[in-house]
Amino acid sequence: MKYILLKRFTKQLENFSISTQKKFWNQLDHLLNNFYYPSLQLKKYDESRGIWQGRADRKVRFYFLIEDDTYILLEIKKHPK
């Protein structure tokens, strides 16, 4: 699988601490190699638009689409809870 970071995603990621950024990149590596990796805790976020949610860490979630063999990373933000 491949991935694409949208500009909005990149800007949002830059606003997080270096520690959180490293956690995200680690989780992205897991996503690329094993969709079912437990710590990702992936789930369908918006069925109608095909958007998935994954965990970067306990407080941060990232959102993406799957098109063919590519993950399109849309947004990364703090979890509201």
DAZI-V303523 format. One record per backbone hydrogen bond with DSSP energy under -1.0 kcal/mol. CO is the residue of the C=O (numbers start at 1). NH is the residue of the N-H. If there is no record, write none. Layout:
CO_NH + CO_NH
//
This chain:
2_71 + 4_73 + 6_10 + 7_11 + 8_12 + 9_13 + 10_14 + 12_15 + 13_16 + 17_21 + 18_22 + 19_23 + 20_24 + 21_25 + 22_26 + 23_27 + 24_28 + 25_29 + 26_30 + 27_31 + 28_32 + 29_33 + 30_34 + 34_37 + 37_40 + 38_41 + 40_55 + 43_53 + 46_50 + 46_51 + 51_45 + 51_46 + 52_64 + 53_43 + 54_62 + 59_79 + 60_56 + 60_57 + 61_77 + 62_54 + 63_74 + 63_75 + 64_52 + 65_72 + 67_70 + 69_2 + 70_67 + 71_4 + 72_65 + 73_6 + 75_63 + 77_61
//
